[in-house]
Amino acid sequence: MEDREINGTVFSEFGEKTAPAIILIHGLGLNKDVWQWQVAALSQHHRVVSYDLFGHAKSKAPPATPSLKLFADQTQTLMNYTGIENATVIGFSLGGMIARRIAQDAPQRVNSLVILHSPHQRSAAAQRAILDRVAQAREQGSAATVEAALERWFTAPFRHKNPKLMELVRAWVLDNKQDIYHTIYQVLATGIDEITNPTPAISCPTLVITGDEDFGNGPDMARAIANDINGAELHILNGLRHMALAENPAAVTQPILRFLTSHLRTPIPRQSAQGDAHD
């Protein structure tokens, strides 16, 4: 599938254009290729659009100071261009924050939400730690934080058995420009207040997923997110960290497909629902 571009946003589409739409929003320092393990299953019965956030990969630099609103507006501009009136929005980490901001700003455009490994209010110690990482990124670029990130994102046995995947994810993070990366990292660190306890509350069907070893965005945060959203479902993955979508794709894809089947009445693909975990 060839990349396309609109107003500096580079994106890809999969599936039938007449099918219900899914928008995929990646996390900080990554890019739309992070969804490569989910696209085949999701696009069997949906039109799937994934894109690079401003300041990431092939998309242009942020046209203004990065903020959740800037990224939410980027998403809606893409939806307008592709003729998508409303969609299921699936966001990973920072992408989960952006997805919540879209649901607050334009609830009519969000049929349902899937929030993966995304933050809620942090403890004082956790907030100091992430602000320290923002300062590191500002002074030294993404190279200063990438190795610690890989340790937080993947379990140790998986890291050791999958060096090529570690190289790929490391390359994604190192591709970020130093003068931009820290400004977006700041959004991840400080943007949570504007999507906590929203008024009015988000009320669309919502699934919240995290891993029980995701130390930065763990079960307590996922429960708090679910508590903020009327009727939200919560799914905790056993033995997985932040990048569960790559470490064990099936563990993430299967509950998403069950959720979509339950709320949007779309069938579960027989084979793709199983996903492929790496050896």
C-alpha atoms as one frame of an Amber mdcrd trajectory, in Angstrom:
protein
   0.000   0.000   0.000   1.516   3.305  -1.112   1.722   6.227   1.280  -0.409
   9.288   0.619  -0.132  12.821   1.963  -2.491  15.652   2.920  -1.348  18.941
   4.463   1.887  17.389   5.648   0.302  14.236   7.097   1.512  10.991   5.526
  -0.936   8.103   5.814  -1.831   4.632   4.548  -5.211   2.979   3.959  -6.221
  -0.673   4.097  -9.465  -2.544   3.492 -12.634  -1.577   1.654 -13.511   2.115
   1.588 -17.192   1.336   2.146 -16.495  -0.587   5.375 -16.738   0.943   8.871
 -13.635   3.028   9.514 -10.844   2.632  12.043  -8.240   5.347  12.700  -4.948
   4.186  14.219  -2.822   6.665  16.213   0.709   5.631  17.207   2.737   6.637
  20.239   5.560   9.068  20.932   8.690   8.605  18.851   7.194   5.843  16.721
   5.272   5.879  13.437   2.351   4.282  11.625   4.352   1.092  11.004   3.889
   0.194  14.664   0.443  -1.110  13.624   1.859  -3.616  11.140   0.962  -6.510
  13.450  -2.720  -5.497  13.688  -3.610  -4.155  10.234  -4.305  -7.472   8.490
  -6.909  -8.562  11.026  -8.506  -5.148  11.474  -8.824  -4.467   7.753 -10.707
  -7.660   6.925 -13.991  -6.008   7.862 -12.973  -2.357   8.270 -11.439   0.506
   6.382  -8.240   1.165   8.320  -6.285   4.432   8.167  -2.920   4.782   9.905
  -0.758   7.895   9.784   2.395   9.543  11.103   1.817  12.213  13.707   3.340
  15.618  13.004   7.060  15.512  13.790   7.293  11.764  13.227   8.644   9.705
  10.321   7.374  11.067   6.978   4.916  13.687   8.245   5.984  17.325   8.457
   7.120  19.102  11.591   4.360  20.367  13.895   2.952  23.591  12.396   2.486
  25.031  15.895   3.546  24.223  19.455   2.699  20.538  19.952  -0.420  19.871
  22.002  -3.172  17.291  22.224  -5.460  19.692  20.374  -2.966  20.105  17.541
  -2.764  16.327  17.089  -6.526  15.874  17.485  -7.074  18.499  14.793  -4.532
  16.707  12.576  -6.610  13.543  12.891  -9.867  15.301  12.044  -8.282  16.980
   9.025  -7.225  13.538   7.804 -10.735  12.196   8.388 -12.176  15.085   6.388
  -9.789  14.469   3.504 -10.499  10.746   3.376 -14.269  11.269   3.642 -14.553
   9.513   7.003 -17.431  11.041   8.935 -16.944   8.915  12.032 -14.730   6.014
  13.077 -13.465   3.751  15.783 -10.330   5.500  17.051  -7.550   3.290  18.398
  -4.697   5.065  20.142  -1.488   3.713  21.643   0.224   5.594  24.516   0.338
   9.263  23.399  -2.083   8.162  20.692  -4.515   7.093  23.407  -4.360  10.599
  24.848  -5.042  12.084  21.419  -7.945   9.677  20.909  -9.547  10.866  24.162
  -9.087  14.484  23.136 -10.866  13.783  19.822 -13.731  12.098  21.677 -14.057
  15.183  23.880 -13.771  17.741  21.075 -15.889  15.956  18.465 -17.884  13.109
  20.044 -19.996  12.777  16.896 -16.911  11.597  15.001 -16.011   8.759  17.376
 -18.119   5.607  17.224 -15.948   3.829  19.763 -12.537   4.084  21.402  -9.730
   1.628  22.044  -7.062   3.019  24.378  -3.836   1.022  24.577  -1.132   1.478
  27.243  -1.959   5.131  27.809  -1.354   7.338  30.849  -3.647   8.806  33.455
  -2.581  11.001  36.387   0.894   9.996  37.623   2.333   9.892  41.099   4.696
  12.722  42.015   7.687  10.407  41.580   6.504   9.146  38.189   5.874  12.699
  37.025   9.379  13.763  38.044  10.799  10.758  36.181   9.041  11.566  32.922
   9.959  15.248  33.157  13.584  14.170  33.639  13.306  12.148  30.415  11.889
  15.183  28.624  14.929  17.189  29.787  17.272  14.412  28.617  15.597  14.382
  25.218  15.863  18.174  24.970  19.564  18.190  25.800  20.724  14.981  24.080
  17.988  13.826  21.704  16.182  10.507  21.583  19.447   8.550  21.858  19.587
   9.507  25.529  16.360   7.687  26.351  15.944   4.906  23.791  17.743   2.060
  25.587  15.824   2.601  28.809  12.658   2.815  26.724  13.282  -0.577  25.136
  13.653  -2.052  28.627  10.343  -0.515  29.707   8.581  -1.523  26.505   9.562
  -5.193  26.136  10.126  -8.050  28.570  13.763  -9.087  29.001  13.425 -12.585
  27.443  11.700 -11.115  24.404  14.374  -8.445  23.946  17.116 -11.053  24.038
  15.372 -13.378  21.567  14.387 -10.657  19.075  17.399  -8.424  18.355  16.168
  -7.524  14.868  12.918  -6.160  16.228  14.848  -4.221  18.863  16.959  -2.744
  16.062  13.812  -1.743  14.170  12.151  -0.021  17.122  15.433   1.619  18.120
  15.781   2.991  14.588  12.252   4.393  14.714  13.022   6.281  17.920  16.460
   7.487  16.794  14.905   8.872  13.614  13.276  11.659  15.646  14.747  15.160
  15.353  16.189  16.504  18.599  14.649  19.961  18.258  11.159  18.476  17.820
  11.128  15.249  19.825  11.297  16.814  23.278   8.462  19.234  22.477   6.164
  16.294  21.727   7.494  14.354  24.720   6.336  17.338  26.794   2.755  16.720
  25.606   2.949  13.131  26.843   4.293  14.383  30.167   1.937  17.279  30.851
  -1.148  16.907  28.659  -3.010  14.527  30.937  -4.900  17.190  32.902  -7.033
  18.171  29.908  -8.343  14.637  29.399  -8.866  13.641  33.042 -12.440  13.601
  34.368 -13.831  15.189  31.189 -17.075  17.158  31.368 -19.253  15.961  29.828
 -17.886  12.463  30.234 -16.961  10.410  27.189 -19.828   7.998  26.640 -19.009
   6.039  23.467 -18.178   2.318  23.784 -14.583   2.122  24.997 -12.019  -0.610
  25.558  -8.947   0.123  27.708  -5.985  -2.268  27.496  -2.619  -2.369  29.217
  -0.068  -4.917  30.419   0.458  -5.910  34.017   4.184  -5.186  33.516   3.672
  -1.805  31.820   5.299   0.129  34.635   4.617   3.569  33.185   1.038   3.014
  32.063  -0.041   0.049  34.142  -3.261  -1.463  35.478  -3.983   1.301  37.999
  -3.812   3.926  35.252  -5.929   1.804  32.914  -8.576   1.413  35.626  -8.564
   5.168  36.206  -9.054   5.793  32.467 -11.905   3.281  32.373 -13.494   4.931
  35.410 -13.469   8.270  33.553 -15.520   6.829  30.675 -19.080   5.629  31.081
 -19.317   1.852  30.650 -15.706   1.385  29.544 -14.329  -2.161  29.411 -10.931
  -3.000  30.897  -8.544  -5.724  29.725  -5.224  -6.414  31.485  -2.598  -8.446
  29.607  -0.564 -10.878  31.665   3.220 -10.821  31.453   3.436  -8.006  28.915
   4.861  -4.492  28.939   4.276  -1.321  26.950   4.808  -2.676  23.424   2.560
  -5.697  23.770   1.141  -4.979  20.307   4.524  -6.054  18.886   5.638  -8.579
  21.511   2.404 -10.581  21.421   0.145  -9.200  18.673  -2.621 -11.759  19.221
  -2.969 -10.783  22.881  -3.828  -7.233  21.781  -5.667  -7.897  18.522  -8.077
 -10.536  19.814  -9.757  -8.410  22.516  -9.992  -5.510  20.062 -11.764  -7.726
  17.526 -14.108  -9.093  20.212 -14.885  -5.518  21.273 -15.611  -4.444  17.699
 -17.806  -7.491  17.155 -19.742  -6.767  20.335 -20.330  -3.077  19.729 -20.203
  -2.701  15.946 -21.490  -6.146  14.965 -18.519  -6.905  12.729 -17.376 -10.533
  12.439 -14.094 -11.766  13.877 -11.662 -12.888  11.137 -11.084 -16.613  11.532
  -7.329 -16.613  10.955  -6.096 -13.048  11.408  -7.695 -12.782  14.832  -5.027
 -15.156  16.089  -2.186 -12.774  15.204   1.455 -13.798  15.186   3.641 -13.548
  18.242   7.375 -13.323  17.522   9.542 -16.318  18.224
